[in-house]
Amino acid sequence: MKKFLFLLILVFSAISSKSQKVFSVEYASQADVKVFVVDYESRSDLCVYKVDYSSQAGKNDGNWFFVDYASQADKKIFFTDYASQADVLIYFVDYKSQAKWKNKEKMHIFY
């Protein structure tokens, strides 16, 4: 019973702690998600704001913190050269309040 309770707590804490700490990898084969940066917000699936501190990273809401090591990241991303190669199209915004999903059908990719 104690093992079951421990596993249950571990699963729920893993689900609730999904912050958006990302690491940019060098090769597409290393990535969990491939992204392409679009020129216009209207073409994006996700509007991303780069936060300054790890504690400010959001929970799949577009507030990203770029970590220094892959082992610290929740998701490893690769920036593609073409939109057709990407899983998600992103647009970097200037204000935290602008960060949001525009295409909610792709939200599952970052869980």
C-alpha positions as a Markdown table, in Angstrom:
| # | Residue | x | y | z |
|---|---|---|---|---|
| 1 | Met | 0.0 | 0.0 | 0.0 |
| 2 | Lys | 2.8 | 2.4 | 0.8 |
| 3 | Lys | 4.5 | 1.7 | -2.5 |
| 4 | Phe | 1.2 | 2.4 | -4.4 |
| 5 | Leu | 0.7 | 5.7 | -2.5 |
| 6 | Phe | 4.3 | 6.7 | -3.2 |
| 7 | Leu | 3.8 | 6.0 | -6.9 |
| 8 | Leu | 0.6 | 7.9 | -7.0 |
| 9 | Ile | 2.2 | 10.9 | -5.4 |
| 10 | Leu | 5.1 | 10.7 | -7.8 |
| 11 | Val | 2.9 | 10.6 | -10.8 |
| 12 | Phe | 0.8 | 13.6 | -9.7 |
| 13 | Ser | 3.8 | 15.7 | -8.9 |
| 14 | Ala | 5.3 | 14.9 | -12.3 |
| 15 | Ile | 2.1 | 15.9 | -14.0 |
| 16 | Ser | 1.8 | 19.2 | -12.1 |
| 17 | Ser | 5.4 | 20.2 | -12.4 |
| 18 | Lys | 5.5 | 20.5 | -16.2 |
| 19 | Ser | 7.2 | 23.8 | -16.5 |
| 20 | Gln | 8.6 | 25.0 | -19.8 |
| 21 | Lys | 12.3 | 24.8 | -19.3 |
| 22 | Val | 13.7 | 24.3 | -22.8 |
| 23 | Phe | 17.1 | 23.4 | -24.2 |
| 24 | Ser | 18.0 | 24.1 | -27.8 |
| 25 | Val | 19.7 | 21.1 | -29.4 |
| 26 | Glu | 22.1 | 21.0 | -32.4 |
| 27 | Tyr | 20.4 | 18.2 | -34.3 |
| 28 | Ala | 16.8 | 17.4 | -35.1 |
| 29 | Ser | 17.3 | 13.8 | -34.0 |
| 30 | Gln | 18.1 | 15.0 | -30.5 |
| 31 | Ala | 14.9 | 17.0 | -30.1 |
| 32 | Asp | 11.6 | 16.3 | -28.4 |
| 33 | Val | 9.9 | 19.0 | -30.4 |
| 34 | Lys | 10.9 | 20.8 | -33.7 |
| 35 | Val | 9.9 | 24.4 | -33.8 |
| 36 | Phe | 10.0 | 27.1 | -36.5 |
| 37 | Val | 10.1 | 30.9 | -35.7 |
| 38 | Val | 7.6 | 32.7 | -37.9 |
| 39 | Asp | 7.7 | 36.4 | -38.8 |
| 40 | Tyr | 4.1 | 37.2 | -37.9 |
| 41 | Glu | 2.1 | 36.4 | -34.8 |
| 42 | Ser | -0.9 | 35.5 | -37.0 |
| 43 | Arg | 1.0 | 32.5 | -38.5 |
| 44 | Ser | 2.0 | 31.0 | -35.1 |
| 45 | Asp | 0.7 | 28.1 | -33.1 |
| 46 | Leu | 2.3 | 29.4 | -29.9 |
| 47 | Cys | 3.4 | 32.9 | -28.8 |
| 48 | Val | 6.5 | 32.5 | -26.6 |
| 49 | Tyr | 8.0 | 34.9 | -24.1 |
| 50 | Lys | 11.6 | 34.3 | -22.9 |
| 51 | Val | 11.6 | 34.7 | -19.1 |
| 52 | Asp | 14.8 | 35.7 | -17.2 |
| 53 | Tyr | 14.6 | 33.2 | -14.3 |
| 54 | Ser | 13.8 | 29.5 | -14.1 |
| 55 | Ser | 11.1 | 30.2 | -11.4 |
| 56 | Gln | 9.2 | 32.3 | -13.9 |
| 57 | Ala | 8.8 | 29.5 | -16.4 |
| 58 | Gly | 5.2 | 28.7 | -17.2 |
| 59 | Lys | 3.2 | 25.5 | -17.3 |
| 60 | Asn | 2.7 | 25.1 | -21.0 |
| 61 | Asp | 1.6 | 28.7 | -21.4 |
| 62 | Gly | 4.4 | 30.0 | -23.6 |
| 63 | Asn | 6.7 | 31.3 | -20.9 |
| 64 | Trp | 10.0 | 29.6 | -21.6 |
| 65 | Phe | 13.3 | 29.6 | -19.8 |
| 66 | Phe | 16.3 | 28.4 | -21.8 |
| 67 | Val | 18.5 | 26.2 | -19.6 |
| 68 | Asp | 22.2 | 25.7 | -20.1 |
| 69 | Tyr | 22.2 | 21.9 | -20.1 |
| 70 | Ala | 19.9 | 19.3 | -21.7 |
| 71 | Ser | 19.5 | 17.5 | -18.4 |
| 72 | Gln | 17.8 | 20.5 | -16.9 |
| 73 | Ala | 15.2 | 20.8 | -19.6 |
| 74 | Asp | 11.7 | 19.6 | -19.7 |
| 75 | Lys | 11.8 | 19.7 | -23.5 |
| 76 | Lys | 14.6 | 19.7 | -25.9 |
| 77 | Ile | 13.8 | 21.7 | -29.0 |
| 78 | Phe | 15.3 | 22.1 | -32.4 |
| 79 | Phe | 14.9 | 25.2 | -34.5 |
| 80 | Thr | 14.1 | 24.2 | -38.1 |
| 81 | Asp | 15.0 | 26.1 | -41.3 |
| 82 | Tyr | 11.5 | 25.6 | -42.8 |
| 83 | Ala | 8.0 | 25.8 | -41.4 |
| 84 | Ser | 7.1 | 22.5 | -43.0 |
| 85 | Gln | 9.7 | 20.7 | -40.9 |
| 86 | Ala | 8.3 | 21.9 | -37.6 |
| 87 | Asp | 5.9 | 20.4 | -35.1 |
| 88 | Val | 5.0 | 23.9 | -33.8 |
| 89 | Leu | 5.2 | 27.3 | -35.3 |
| 90 | Ile | 6.3 | 29.9 | -32.6 |
| 91 | Tyr | 6.5 | 33.7 | -32.5 |
| 92 | Phe | 8.6 | 35.4 | -29.9 |
| 93 | Val | 6.6 | 38.2 | -28.1 |
| 94 | Asp | 7.9 | 41.3 | -26.2 |
| 95 | Tyr | 5.6 | 41.0 | -23.2 |
| 96 | Lys | 4.8 | 38.2 | -20.8 |
| 97 | Ser | 1.1 | 38.9 | -21.1 |
| 98 | Gln | 1.2 | 38.1 | -24.8 |
| 99 | Ala | 2.4 | 34.5 | -24.3 |
| 100 | Lys | -0.3 | 32.0 | -25.2 |
| 101 | Trp | -1.4 | 29.1 | -27.3 |
| 102 | Lys | -3.1 | 30.2 | -30.5 |
| 103 | Asn | -3.6 | 26.6 | -31.8 |
| 104 | Lys | -4.7 | 24.6 | -28.8 |
| 105 | Glu | -4.7 | 21.4 | -30.8 |
| 106 | Lys | -0.9 | 21.3 | -30.5 |
| 107 | Met | -0.7 | 21.9 | -26.8 |
| 108 | His | -0.2 | 18.2 | -26.2 |
| 109 | Ile | 3.2 | 18.3 | -27.9 |
| 110 | Phe | 4.7 | 20.1 | -24.9 |
| 111 | Tyr | 3.2 | 17.8 | -22.2 |
